[in-house]
């Protein structure tokens, strides 16, 4: 009888596989990457053709030993890590650690690589029957990416430490994302609002007196453009003239329009929709999706509920298309189903066509059937995925769009009214995204109309919106920068470095982020260029497809990058980076005053320091009204506003001075850990009266749950507590179970990206 060892990444995945394989298969987990490039200088031997010096991640040695002991009793090894580059690399490193990568024919162990899009019985058994060899091109692409990111980060970051301050970092994709946020902020700062006016009339017919609104589109025989009515005086003048005239319907047109449903989810679109509809951060979305993929007990043991969640393909399998059609006919009728399956084209550059979109593994498992089995967040995300997949194969929605033109009696002035009626909902039966449409009353051509109101309205052009997590991911994806598995980690790193803050879903760059971005754009423009970064991504894809060699790729990058960093290290002055010139002179010594960046933000100081110690606070040029947020003061119930103080921006009650409640903006950045007590809130960082930090439910005072240690969204493998906490001791930093009776403890390593190989 065969004795086989199957190795996966996570214990949850292992537990699910145990349901589908018999007792001749022993299943163990690596708990992620087993070895990585250490975060220190010299981890890549550039002189020896970019040889990586991998080291075993300390807390993973016990898992390696366990796998090695199990392998001594087996004759077959199945490498069942994820199907992407990171999964391939995990298998590669495991073989190397087990000394099975030498191609020794004398080895008694037969090695197979198996992959699957979903963790279901059919998929697992099929993978075991159809194993393949390890994909060296995929491994090389992953190694090239890790080494490239190391060379980029560990060469540029020390320069930032010297020229700006310690603790900063640069990254191949991270720095480009920061540039996008900072450039958008500069656009907003430079934006000058432009005034314009519109004139809206309210009419009613003679037969149907239901009032409806129409917009003035032509005046005095001339078609109006957006900025033709520039002032309120001109709007008043037009209004007075228009009120003296009679009006009638001059033309009515009907046009049928159809709208196609969006494609099934890929990683980035799932993150965007989960942010928009469920208010979930990308990292939280990926953690939930990982749980749905790896397996959840819904009645008969754990089973994967969705397909692999790191994908850039919109392709659906034939089986999924067949099941979707059956579900649509059963739930909605034949009119909502398609005669021929709809096929979508990938818009993502270099999308992996062999992969599948994110979909339920079994479409007959409806969201309604899982209400009692899944937590609220898991159910909401599963519902989002189920709805999107089914809707993608439903009929188009059909609309009747009506346009009514209204003319004055002399024909010199025209108003326009538009409205739509939903004739057939199609896929909207599932997605339920009906537009807010204006319904017009039944009218006839030449029918006289009664003007009930004529209202001039003032408008100002708006600056471009700040990036949200969803829109930033969409923009990066549009440029072809980054990959599905990296976006969540990149956005987290930007916040961890305090380069940006997320306020009401929008990214606000911090002073240090603006300085770092400016330095990189001015001195390393090529390496934070959108197209250049996208080209690097394309080359990594070519390596993965065995169309390019990875060592020449790294050589080509390094030959220009390394000398530039060395040159800039000599040329860049720290003083030039951290100071700005002003047109003022020092009142004490007469030397020019400059704006400097200090620990608590910018201030004005004498350029003659240290001979002259004159300094003062940086005064705002114009007093701006505080920005109102959607946060509510828990003490008095009034809205919280963003104010600026000595130590930067903070949240304050708009009821000041009657209410003096304030909060740190950082308190609004959640941990992603659901409140274990009320199950509805999220644990967020707060600061007590004496300055000590703690974490509590953001639904306070309705829920008063709180913990002192930082919580992380991982369940305890021993007692299954829904979260772990981080504790610092003399022996190091550990992830611990909050239940003291459990006693679970393991070394903690802060990852900067999901599935990153750097410990």
Rosetta blueprint (number, residue, H / E / L):
1 X L
2 X L
3 X L
4 X E
5 X E
6 X E
7 X E
8 X E
9 X L
10 X L
11 X H
12 X H
13 X H
14 X H
15 X H
16 X H
17 X H
18 X H
19 X L
20 X L
21 X L
22 X L
23 X L
24 X L
25 X E
26 X E
27 X E
28 X E
29 X E
30 X L
31 X L
32 X L
33 X L
34 X L
35 X E
36 X E
37 X E
38 X L
39 X L
40 X L
41 X L
42 X L
43 X L
44 X E
45 X E
46 X H
47 X H
48 X H
49 X L
50 X L
51 X E
52 X E
53 X L
54 X E
55 X E
56 X E
57 X L
58 X H
59 X H
60 X H
61 X H
62 X H
63 X H
64 X H
65 X H
66 X H
67 X H
68 X H
69 X H
70 X H
71 X H
72 X L
73 X L
74 X L
75 X L
76 X E
77 X E
78 X E
79 X E
80 X L
81 X L
82 X L
83 X L
84 X L
85 X H
86 X H
87 X H
88 X H
89 X H
90 X H
91 X H
92 X H
93 X H
94 X H
95 X H
96 X H
97 X H
98 X L
99 X L
100 X L
101 X L
102 X L
103 X L
104 X L
105 X L
106 X L
107 X L
108 X L
109 X L
110 X E
111 X E
112 X E
113 X E
114 X L
115 X L
116 X L
117 X L
118 X L
119 X L
120 X L
121 X H
122 X H
123 X H
124 X H
125 X H
126 X H
127 X H
128 X H
129 X H
130 X L
131 X L
132 X E
133 X L
134 X L
135 X L
136 X H
137 X H
138 X H
139 X H
140 X H
141 X H
142 X H
143 X H
144 X H
145 X H
146 X H
147 X H
148 X H
149 X H
150 X H
151 X H
152 X H
153 X H
154 X H
155 X H
156 X H
157 X H
158 X H
159 X H
160 X H
161 X H
162 X H
163 X H
164 X L
165 X L
166 X L
167 X L
168 X L
169 X L
170 X L
171 X L
172 X L
173 X L
174 X H
175 X H
176 X H
177 X H
178 X H
179 X H
180 X H
181 X H
182 X H
183 X H
184 X H
185 X H
186 X H
187 X H
188 X H
189 X H
190 X H
191 X L
192 X L
193 X L
194 X L
195 X E
196 X E
197 X E
198 X E
199 X E
200 X E
201 X E
202 X E
203 X E
204 X E
205 X L
206 X L
207 X L
208 X L
209 X L
210 X L
211 X L
212 X E
213 X E
214 X E
215 X E
216 X E
217 X E
218 X E
219 X E
220 X L
221 X L
222 X E
223 X E
224 X L
225 X L
226 X L
227 X L
228 X L
229 X L
230 X L
231 X L
232 X H
233 X H
234 X H
235 X H
236 X H
237 X H
238 X H
239 X H
240 X H
241 X H
242 X H
243 X L
244 X L
245 X L
246 X L
247 X E
248 X E
249 X E
250 X E
251 X E
252 X E
253 X E
254 X E
255 X E
256 X E
257 X E
258 X E
259 X E
260 X L
261 X L
262 X L
263 X L
264 X L
265 X E
266 X L
267 X H
268 X H
269 X H
270 X H
271 X H
272 X H
273 X H
274 X H
275 X H
276 X H
277 X H
278 X H
279 X L
280 X L
281 X L
282 X H
283 X H
284 X H
285 X H
286 X H
287 X H
288 X H
289 X H
290 X H
291 X H
292 X H
293 X H
294 X H
295 X L
296 X E
297 X E
298 X L
299 X L
300 X L
301 X L
302 X E
303 X E
304 X L
305 X L
306 X E
307 X L
308 X L
309 X L
310 X L
311 X L
312 X L
313 X L
314 X L
315 X L
316 X L
317 X L
318 X H
319 X H
320 X H
321 X H
322 X H
323 X H
324 X H
325 X H
326 X H
327 X H
328 X H
329 X H
330 X H
331 X H
332 X H
333 X L
334 X H
335 X H
336 X H
337 X E
338 X L
339 X L
340 X L
341 X L
342 X L
343 X L
344 X L
345 X L
346 X L
347 X L
348 X L
349 X L
350 X L
351 X L
352 X L
353 X L
354 X L
355 X L
356 X L
357 X L
358 X E
359 X L
360 X E
361 X L
362 X L
363 X L
364 X L
365 X L
366 X L
367 X H
368 X H
369 X H
370 X H
371 X L
372 X L
373 X L
374 X L
375 X L
376 X H
377 X H
378 X H
379 X H
380 X H
381 X H
382 X H
383 X H
384 X H
385 X H
386 X H
387 X H
388 X H
389 X H
390 X H
391 X H
392 X L
393 X L
394 X E
395 X L
396 X L
397 X E
398 X E
399 X E
400 X E
401 X E
402 X E
403 X E
404 X E
405 X E
406 X E
407 X E
408 X E
409 X L
410 X L
411 X L
412 X L
413 X L
414 X E
415 X E
416 X E
417 X E
418 X E
419 X E
420 X E
421 X E
422 X E
423 X E
424 X E
425 X L
426 X L
427 X L
428 X H
429 X H
430 X H
431 X H
432 X L
433 X L
434 X L
435 X L
436 X L
437 X L
438 X L
439 X L
440 X L
441 X L
442 X L
443 X L
444 X L
445 X L
446 X L
447 X L
448 X E
449 X E
450 X E
451 X E
452 X E
453 X E
454 X E
455 X E
456 X E
457 X E
458 X E
459 X E
460 X E
461 X L
462 X L
463 X L
464 X L
465 X L
466 X L
467 X L
468 X E
469 X H
470 X H
471 X H
472 X H
473 X H
474 X H
475 X H
476 X H
477 X H
478 X H
479 X H
480 X L
481 X L
482 X L
483 X L
484 X L
485 X L
486 X L
487 X H
488 X H
489 X H
490 X H
491 X H
492 X H
493 X H
494 X H
495 X H
496 X H
497 X L
498 X L
499 X L
500 X E
501 X E
502 X E
503 X E
504 X L
505 X L
506 X E
507 X E
508 X E
509 X E
510 X L
511 X H
512 X H
513 X H
514 X H
515 X H
516 X H
517 X H
518 X H
519 X H
520 X H
521 X H
522 X H
523 X H
524 X L
525 X H
526 X H
527 X H
528 X H
529 X L
530 X H
531 X H
532 X H
533 X H
534 X H
535 X H
536 X H
537 X H
538 X H
539 X H
540 X H
541 X H
542 X H
543 X H
544 X H
545 X L
546 X L
547 X L
548 X L
549 X L
550 X H
551 X H
552 X H
553 X H
554 X H
555 X H
556 X H
557 X H
558 X H
559 X H
560 X H
561 X H
562 X H
563 X H
564 X H
565 X H
566 X H
567 X H
568 X H
569 X H
570 X H
571 X H
572 X L
573 X L
574 X H
575 X H
576 X H
577 X H
578 X H
579 X E
580 X E
581 X E
582 X E
583 X E
584 X E
585 X E
586 X L
587 X L
588 X L
589 X L
590 X L
591 X L
592 X E
593 X E
594 X E
595 X E
596 X E
597 X E
598 X E
599 X L
600 X L
601 X E
602 X E
603 X E
604 X E
605 X E
606 X E
607 X L
608 X L
609 X L
610 X L
611 X L
612 X L
613 X L
614 X L
615 X E
616 X E
617 X E
618 X L
619 X L
620 X L
621 X L
622 X L
623 X L
624 X L
625 X L
626 X L
627 X E
628 X E
629 X E
630 X E
631 X E
632 X E
633 X L
634 X L
635 X L
636 X L
637 X L
638 X L
639 X E
640 X E
641 X E
642 X E
643 X E
644 X E
645 X E
646 X L
647 X L
648 X E
649 X E
650 X E
651 X E
652 X E
653 X E
654 X L
655 X L
656 X L
657 X L
658 X L
659 X L
660 X L
661 X L
662 X E
663 X E
664 X E
665 X H
666 X H
667 X H
668 X H
669 X L
670 X E
671 X E
672 X E
673 X E
674 X E
675 X L
676 X L
677 X L
678 X L
679 X L
680 X L
681 X L
682 X E
683 X E
684 X E
685 X E
686 X E
687 X E
688 X L
689 X L
690 X L
691 X L
692 X L
693 X E
694 X E
695 X E
696 X E
697 X E
698 X L
699 X L
700 X L
701 X L
702 X L
703 X L
704 X L
705 X L
706 X E
707 X E
708 X L
709 X L
710 X E
711 X E
712 X E
713 X L
714 X L
715 X L
716 X L
717 X L
718 X L
719 X L
720 X L
721 X L
722 X L
723 X L
724 X E
725 X E
726 X E
727 X E
728 X E
729 X E
730 X L
731 X L
732 X E
733 X E
734 X E
735 X E
736 X E
737 X E
738 X L
739 X L
740 X L
741 X L
742 X L
743 X L
744 X L
745 X E
746 X E
747 X E
748 X L
749 X L
750 X L
751 X L
752 X L
753 X L
754 X L
755 X L
756 X L
757 X L
758 X L
759 X L
